[in-house]
Amino acid sequence: MEIYVHIPFCQRKCAYCDFLSFPADADTQKKYMKALLTEIRDFPCDPPMEVSSIYIGGGTPSFIYAEAVAKILQTIRERFVVDGDAEISMEANPGTVTADKLALYRKAGVNRISFGCQSADAGELKELGRIHTWPEFQESFRLAREMGFTNINVDLMSGIPGQTEESWERTLRAVAEMGPEHISAYSLILEEGTPLYRQYIEQKNILDTGVTQKEMISILRRKHAAEDGQGMRQTDADPEIRQTDGKQDIRQANGNMEIRPADRVQVCDAGHLWLPDEETERLMYDRTAEILDAYGYHQYEISNYAREGYACRHNIGYWTGVPYVGMGLGASSYMSRTRYRNTSDLDRYCRDCSLGRKWQALTEKDMMAEFMILGLRMTDGVSENEFLHRFGKTADRVYGDVIRHYTDLGLLERENGRIRLTRRGISLSNTVMADFLP
Amino acid sequence: MGSTDQSRIRNFCIIAHIDHGKSTLADRIIEKTGLLTSREMQDQVLDNMDLERERGITIKAQACRTVYQAKDGQEYILNMIDTPGHVDFNYEVSRSLAACDGAILVVDSTQGVEAQTVGNVYLAMEHDLEIFPVLNKIDLPSAHPEEVKTEIEDIIGIDAEDAPEISAKTGQNVDQVLEAIVHKIPAPDGDPEKPLKALIFDSLYDSYKGVIISVRVRDGSVKAGDRIRMMATGAEEEVVEVGYFGAGQMIPCDELSAGMVGYITAGIKTISDTRVGDTVTDADRPCDEALPGYKKVQPMVYCGLYTEDPTKYPDLRDALEKLALNDASLFYEPETSAALGFGFRCGFLGLLHLEIVTERLEREYALDLITTAPGVVYKVHKTDGEIIELTNPSNLPDPSEIEYMEEPIVKAEIMVTKDYVGSIMQLCEERRGEYQNMEYLEASRALITYHMPLNEIIYDFYDALKSRSRGYASLDYELIGYQRSELVRLDILVNKEPVDALSFIVFAGSAYDRGRKMCEKLKDEIPRQLFDIPIQAAVGSKVIARETVKALRKDVLAKCYGGDITRKKKLLEKQKEGKKRMRQFGEVEIPKEAFLNVLKLDEQ
């Protein structure tokens, strides 16, 4: 079994982030920790279950007081049996860690640290609304090594507004030169409810009226200047914003932009609809695998690359159907064909972590679909034997038509009892995966 | 009620620009009046007629009768007749107006005279209706009734000095409207002793009563047991019941006599026997001649209708049968398409009628439909002397077998205010119109006559007309015959495969332009797929336009971890739903809306 622990706090919400995370004061953090520890302590398992990996994510787990992490791990150890060689990861933001904090994490048992670096380019970091600089990341990384972390991941992002193939390559190389064990390279996805999304809609709405790119920029300039004159309204990040529909977002986008003036002007000056086009993005994606391969990183999942032996065991667990318990605000758990999710309402969670929990039973068809969809995310794909073993029938019997269709189109391939996406299939994986759904 | 009481009947309609308060005023009139005369009330009690029983039947009727106790102490029967509002149904509108003796013109006193106001008044004037204006919404602070009165007099040319100033919303001065109805609208003047002569202005099908026809009795009278004949269709039946429409109820009565508006049921099973505009008479004592103005409504526009799921074909057949019960102008017959399977070639009054029917089929009968390009009826003269009436482009013979082709020509009469004469004439020229005549009816209003191919009119002409005249132009057209013309079939090929459902007949000179637009539009309608998709327009074997839908290059979820699985699955489910709305054409998936959308090319 795996354990995920969610820390929903950060210093400031990033422009692209739709995760359940928001700034919070020390009191709120303490109150939350109390509820979280109660959830772990009261987890019903007798005899205690064995835990193969722990992942502390967020938010920014390194943002809250360092002792909290130690306390969480200690409480887990009291309730569960944590394997001696368990992978214990935590996410950290460059600029929020110090030598002391890192030493404390190490001592508490954290053996893998994951830095949200995103880019080596100052402009791109600003575009994303990140709080750190590239030199700060370099410093944090150096400190982590110094404190004895031998398994470090670095998160990077392609498809950032204004990003070019060249700047993306520079970022990749700069990070690879530093030699982390693991690199996650994600394409930016515009999520509804995020400032970047609103900004996109705002620009799209203007362009849809038939004006040119240039006119749009001057319209935006005037509009923003007028807004700035009145003083910008700041919104608190809404943890439930993900559930708002598109319409609402457009309305919010018109009235309530949570984007700092400096960023906006820069976005406009880029002179294009600020996102790299699809073809550029695809080229970036292909270059990622090539470049990282040259540095000895093997791609093992759509967005994940690792040196030999350093693939993230915890995440592989998600993709191969290992049961997991999620502790904390909005965290999801999965075991015995059931998935449940904690409330996303902080007050409710702090009152009683089991309030407002949503349960979902999975049918056999759901299970098979997930086996395929999640399994195909990995470059090794899924094992046909494993499918037969789990569901008592062959993958061919259930998905024969789909597999054949996409094999014929060159998006899937079968080899040595495994089914996997081809290189082209990865780029078009949604199309393929959708057809495995019941 | 005796047949001598015509002097106390008023038959009228309410005409207004949209949102000027037509239905609010109608509601207020119903509210301020009663449904039964005092004598009928007594009869009801005596006859012990169970009104409650009838209340269960709610029918959306095109007429409503109320009873008004006027200031002169008399009771008046007010018949309000509703009118539909689009050029496709111009004929139906004209029959509704023909059933009235007068019209109330409602003008919003905050807005003044607007486009539809003018159009509606002209139509009513053509039927010699007595029109009196009413100024609505005077409760609003922005009302300026005096200026609006001047406007009515200047633009429309009717006296507005005594126009009641009302608020249909609050009910203020609505009694003045009721008095004006009594005093300004003439009473009917038919002869109750003459043989029955009644105008059908609406008919609807009810599964219990059969066809219910709405009539305005001109002369004579009709009661249960009478044998009636529809003069145009020749259908004869015995009357089962006569009565009138209260607000949403059918209230039976003994007799409908000259001047009255009401309904007749006669166990008629098919609505095509009771055509709007036809004259009902007594089968045993028929009148000499029918009322003027009847036209057998002919479908002008044809297209193919198919179900997306071919196995739903029988459902479509049943649904069309049911719709046709209530829509005499809907024509349908089975046909087959290589690309779409079994379906129906259907005939409609116009494009709006087409849209209404397809929407009802989809919504009320839960059918997913595919609609082919609308066309008109062409005459193909073959070299062997045979003449084919072509309603389906797929049946066009090989060019080598065609001597020549003819297309239907209409006389289009466009009424327009003088400011737009130039732009409307330009539009007609663009659409191959042949100028016939122009006359000024008044200083500000002109009637322009063109002979034009119907083909051009069904191709978005009405919208173009409205947009180039800011809504002030009205169009009427009638078929005047056929004319030889250079016509070709334009084929659309998706991924090199001709889509027979998208082929249409077009004037040779417009083929390139239309083909290019079709390709451009189709390109926007077909989502990118796993490979490049060429879209071509061709006449015969010659490709005249081409576009390409570029292959999808990247469609991937960057992240999917334990907390996102449910949400990411939902995204994929959405994508799968999207695929379901597609129709497979060879290797290509085409969304079903693509067809209708491609057909709606804008005039730009």
Interface residues (C-beta under 8 A of the other chain):
Chain A: E2 Y4 H6 Y186 S187 L188 I189 R242 E278 E279 E281 R282 Y285 I302 S303 N315 Y318 W319 Y324 G326 G330 A331 S332 Y334 R339 R341 Q360 A369 E370 I373 L374 R377 L409 L411 I426 S427 L428 S429 N430 T431 M433 A434 D435 L437
Chain B: L530 L552 R553 K554 D555 V556 L557 A558 K559 C560 Y561 G562 G563 I565 T566 R567 K569 L571 L572 E573 Q575 K576 K579
